[in-house]
Amino acid sequence: MRIRQNLFENYEYQEICRQCQEPACLAACMTGCITRDPLTGIVSHDRDRCAGCWMCVMVCPYGAINRDLVNQVAIKCDRCRGRGTPACVQVCPTGALVYALREDRPLPV
């Protein structure tokens, strides 16, 4: 996750995957390395299958997918797969980050 500042309008925002209902990155991925878990709705990226075309980087409206220039693949948050709570939530000093199920956005069917 990256924190960006808009100095003109004086606010900060996170560049983090919003787990879109209809992810543009998923549709743009030519290798199929971006997938959505049908049970949780989490959008994941498989680095091993990534061709490094950067289409997902270009279409993400939130800037949540980045380029790993050393390995020539795209990278994105995987919500610390395998952990109960993402590391960013656990270490947030102010408690501003919360990992919870939203009632206004049901899980995909």
C-alpha positions, -999 to 999 in steps of 0.1 A, spaced: 0 0 0 12 35 -8 1 67 7 -1 96 -17 -5 133 -10 -25 158 -31 -7 190 -22 -30 212 -42 -62 201 -23 -44 192 9 -54 155 15 -39 121 15 -52 88 1 -41 52 -2 -33 35 -34 -47 1 -25 -68 -25 -43 -105 -18 -37 -116 -53 -48 -138 -39 -75 -171 -55 -84 -160 -57 -120 -122 -54 -120 -108 -37 -150 -74 -54 -143 -91 -88 -145 -106 -80 -179 -73 -65 -192 -50 -94 -181 -40 -113 -213 -24 -142 -194 -53 -148 -169 -29 -143 -139 -54 -120 -123 -84 -139 -108 -113 -133 -84 -120 -159 -56 -156 -169 -61 -161 -174 -24 -144 -142 -9 -144 -119 -39 -107 -112 -34 -89 -102 -66 -55 -120 -67 -24 -119 -89 -2 -148 -98 33 -134 -103 45 -167 -118 21 -164 -147 25 -126 -153 39 -116 -187 48 -81 -175 27 -63 -202 15 -37 -176 -21 -36 -190 -34 -41 -154 -13 -12 -142 -27 10 -169 -64 2 -164 -65 2 -126 -84 34 -116 -69 34 -81 -32 29 -89 -33 -3 -68 -12 -24 -92 25 -15 -96 54 -26 -117 82 -47 -103 109 -35 -127 135 -60 -113 114 -91 -120 94 -75 -149 60 -84 -134 30 -66 -120 26 -66 -82 -5 -59 -61 -17 -64 -25 -29 -99 -18 -44 -90 16 -16 -110 32 -30 -143 20 -27 -169 47 -29 -144 75 -60 -137 95 -55 -99 93 -34 -80 68 -1 -67 81 -9 -31 72 -40 -32 95 -20 -48 123 8 -22 123 -13 9 117 -4 32 146 -37 51 146 -61 23 139 -72 41 107 -70 9 87 -98 -17 93 -103 -51 79 -140 -60 81 -169 -73 60 -190 -44 47 -227 -48 51 -234 -26 21 -214 -48 -2 -222 -85 -1 -198 -112 -11 -200 -123 -48 -221 -153 -56 
